[in-house]
Amino acid sequence: MKKLFVLGIAIMMAGAISACNAGNKTANESVSTEAQTDSKKADTSESADSKKADESKAADSKKEDVSFPEFSAKTVEGGEISNDVFKDSKLTVVNVWGSWCGPCVQEIPELQKLSENMKDKNVNVIGIAQDAGSNFQAVKEVLDKSKVTYQNIIPSGPTEDFVMSLQAFPTTFFVDSQGKIVYAIQGSKNLEGFTQIVDDLLSKM
């Protein structure tokens, strides 16, 4: 429970353009420190930037040494996958999504492009399809339509428990080669948004 609580804090450090909550409803409410700062129109640019920097530092301190939950699972493609996959890349983008979630489906092509663009930088992309166990065909159709080549996990056991503990979809984790979560966001992003985050993280590694 403590680990999930800390993960929740880490996720709150970046925001949602749009997301689906666990009840399949769309939520346009931002949860990011950036959005909270931008919404306060009365702040001057200087004070807003200062507040943003302070909040970012606080978030960084809260997410230190948080490991991605251990897992051993099957992929939609029929292969085996576990935490060992993180060792093969400098950074792994782990996107948790559902076929029922509009924003999730919309960003799948963006993640495919990210996967293709970032291979030379030793960055991997992995999906965890929240409803692959209960609605495999719908998940497969989404992946096939976007011609997805990166691995997608069918959650089961502890992995399923972890996925179901999330409050919004999509949720994306950025995991280093040691399996540590170095960043996390709720809500969808486009290719430019993902690329900016990945490049920033790589520059600090």
C-alpha positions as CSV (number, residue, x, y, z in Angstrom):
1,M,0.0,0.0,0.0
2,K,2.9,2.4,0.8
3,K,4.4,1.8,-2.6
4,L,1.1,2.5,-4.4
5,F,0.7,5.7,-2.3
6,V,4.2,6.9,-3.4
7,L,3.4,6.0,-7.0
8,G,0.2,8.1,-6.8
9,I,2.3,11.1,-5.7
10,A,4.7,10.5,-8.5
11,I,1.9,10.4,-11.1
12,M,0.5,13.7,-9.9
13,M,3.7,15.5,-11.0
14,A,2.6,15.8,-14.6
15,G,-0.9,16.3,-16.1
16,A,-3.7,15.2,-18.2
17,I,-4.8,16.9,-21.4
18,S,-7.6,14.4,-21.3
19,A,-8.1,11.0,-19.5
20,C,-10.6,8.4,-18.6
21,N,-11.2,7.6,-15.0
22,A,-11.7,4.0,-13.7
23,G,-15.4,4.3,-14.3
24,N,-14.9,4.9,-18.0
25,K,-15.9,8.5,-17.9
26,T,-13.8,11.2,-19.6
27,A,-12.1,13.7,-17.3
28,N,-10.7,17.0,-18.7
29,E,-9.6,18.2,-15.3
30,S,-5.8,18.7,-15.1
31,V,-3.8,17.2,-12.3
32,S,-0.5,18.7,-13.3
33,T,1.6,21.2,-11.4
34,E,2.0,22.9,-14.7
35,A,-1.7,23.2,-15.3
36,Q,-2.3,24.4,-11.7
37,T,0.3,27.1,-12.2
38,D,-1.1,28.2,-15.6
39,S,-4.7,28.4,-14.2
40,K,-3.7,31.1,-11.7
41,K,-3.9,34.0,-14.1
42,A,-3.3,36.6,-11.4
43,D,0.3,35.4,-10.8
44,T,3.1,37.2,-12.6
45,S,5.2,35.3,-15.0
46,E,8.2,35.4,-12.6
47,S,6.2,34.2,-9.6
48,A,4.5,31.4,-11.6
49,D,7.9,30.2,-12.9
50,S,9.2,30.2,-9.3
51,K,6.3,28.2,-8.0
52,K,6.5,25.7,-10.9
53,A,10.2,25.1,-10.1
54,D,9.5,24.6,-6.4
55,E,6.7,22.2,-7.1
56,S,8.9,20.3,-9.6
57,K,11.6,19.9,-7.0
58,A,9.1,18.7,-4.4
59,A,7.8,16.1,-6.8
60,D,11.3,14.9,-7.7
61,S,12.1,14.3,-4.0
62,K,8.9,12.3,-3.5
63,K,9.5,9.9,-6.4
64,E,13.1,8.9,-5.6
65,D,13.8,5.1,-5.5
66,V,10.3,4.1,-6.5
67,S,10.5,0.8,-8.5
68,F,8.1,-0.3,-11.1
69,P,6.1,-3.3,-9.6
70,E,7.6,-6.7,-10.4
71,F,5.7,-8.6,-13.1
72,S,5.9,-11.7,-15.3
73,A,3.2,-11.8,-17.9
74,K,2.2,-12.7,-21.5
75,T,2.0,-10.2,-24.3
76,V,-0.8,-9.7,-26.7
77,E,1.5,-11.1,-29.3
78,G,1.9,-14.3,-27.3
79,G,5.4,-13.8,-25.9
80,E,6.8,-13.8,-22.4
81,I,7.8,-10.5,-20.6
82,S,9.0,-9.5,-17.2
83,N,10.8,-6.7,-15.4
84,D,14.0,-7.9,-17.1
85,V,12.9,-5.9,-20.2
86,F,14.0,-2.7,-18.4
87,K,17.6,-3.8,-18.4
88,D,17.7,-3.7,-22.2
89,S,17.0,0.0,-22.6
90,K,18.3,3.3,-21.1
91,L,14.6,4.3,-20.7
92,T,11.3,2.5,-21.1
93,V,8.0,4.2,-21.7
94,V,5.3,2.1,-20.1
95,N,1.8,3.2,-21.2
96,V,-1.2,1.8,-19.4
97,W,-4.3,2.0,-21.5
98,G,-7.7,0.5,-22.3
99,S,-9.6,-0.1,-25.5
100,W,-12.7,1.6,-24.0
101,C,-10.8,4.8,-23.3
102,G,-11.0,7.4,-26.2
103,P,-7.9,9.4,-25.2
104,C,-5.9,6.1,-24.8
105,V,-6.8,4.9,-28.3
106,Q,-6.0,8.3,-29.8
107,E,-2.5,8.4,-28.5
108,I,-1.6,4.8,-29.6
109,P,-0.4,6.0,-33.0
110,E,1.7,8.7,-31.3
111,L,3.4,6.1,-29.1
112,Q,4.1,3.9,-32.2
113,K,5.9,6.9,-33.8
114,L,7.7,7.5,-30.5
115,S,8.8,3.9,-30.5
116,E,10.2,4.1,-34.0
117,N,11.9,7.5,-33.5
118,M,13.6,6.6,-30.2
119,K,15.2,3.3,-31.0
120,D,18.5,4.9,-31.9
121,K,18.5,6.5,-28.4
122,N,18.0,3.2,-26.7
123,V,14.4,4.0,-25.6
124,N,11.8,1.3,-25.6
125,V,8.0,1.6,-25.5
126,I,5.7,-1.0,-23.8
127,G,1.9,-1.0,-23.5
128,I,-0.2,-2.5,-20.7
129,A,-3.7,-3.1,-22.1
130,Q,-5.9,-2.9,-19.0
131,D,-8.8,-4.9,-20.6
132,A,-6.8,-7.4,-22.6
133,G,-7.8,-10.2,-20.3
134,S,-11.5,-9.4,-20.6
135,N,-11.8,-7.9,-24.1
136,F,-8.8,-9.3,-26.0
137,Q,-10.4,-8.8,-29.4
138,A,-11.1,-5.1,-28.9
139,V,-7.5,-4.5,-27.7
140,K,-6.1,-6.5,-30.7
141,E,-8.2,-4.4,-33.1
142,V,-6.9,-1.1,-31.7
143,L,-3.3,-2.4,-32.0
144,D,-3.8,-3.8,-35.5
145,K,-5.5,-0.6,-36.7
146,S,-2.5,1.5,-35.6
147,K,0.0,-1.1,-36.9
148,V,1.6,-1.2,-33.4
149,T,4.9,-3.1,-33.3
150,Y,5.9,-2.4,-29.6
151,Q,5.0,-5.0,-27.0
152,N,1.7,-4.9,-25.1
153,I,1.1,-6.8,-21.9
154,I,-1.9,-8.7,-20.8
155,P,-2.2,-7.9,-17.1
156,S,-2.7,-10.8,-14.7
157,G,-2.1,-11.4,-11.0
158,P,0.0,-8.7,-9.3
159,T,0.2,-6.8,-12.6
160,E,-3.6,-6.6,-12.9
161,D,-3.9,-5.5,-9.3
162,F,-1.4,-2.7,-10.0
163,V,-3.3,-1.6,-13.1
164,M,-6.6,-1.6,-11.4
165,S,-5.2,0.6,-8.6
166,L,-4.7,3.4,-11.1
167,Q,-7.3,6.2,-11.0
168,A,-7.1,7.4,-14.6
169,F,-6.2,6.1,-18.1
170,P,-4.0,6.5,-19.9
171,T,-1.2,6.6,-17.3
172,T,2.4,6.5,-18.5
173,F,5.5,5.6,-16.5
174,F,9.1,6.4,-17.6
175,V,11.3,3.7,-16.2
176,D,15.1,3.5,-16.2
177,S,17.3,0.5,-16.8
178,Q,17.3,-0.3,-13.0
179,G,13.5,-0.5,-13.0
180,K,13.1,2.8,-11.2
181,I,10.2,5.1,-12.1
182,V,11.9,8.4,-13.0
183,Y,8.7,10.2,-14.2
184,A,5.0,9.6,-14.6
185,I,2.0,11.3,-16.1
186,Q,-1.8,10.9,-16.3
187,G,-3.6,11.7,-19.5
188,S,-2.8,11.6,-23.2
189,K,0.1,13.2,-25.0
190,N,1.0,13.7,-28.7
191,L,4.3,12.8,-30.2
192,E,5.8,16.2,-29.5
193,G,4.8,16.0,-25.8
194,F,6.2,12.5,-25.4
195,T,9.4,13.4,-27.2
196,Q,10.0,16.5,-25.0
197,I,9.7,14.4,-21.8
198,V,11.9,11.6,-23.1
199,D,14.6,14.0,-24.3
200,D,14.6,15.9,-21.0
201,L,14.9,12.7,-19.0
202,L,17.7,11.3,-21.2
203,S,19.6,14.6,-20.7
204,K,19.6,14.0,-17.0
205,M,20.8,10.4,-17.1
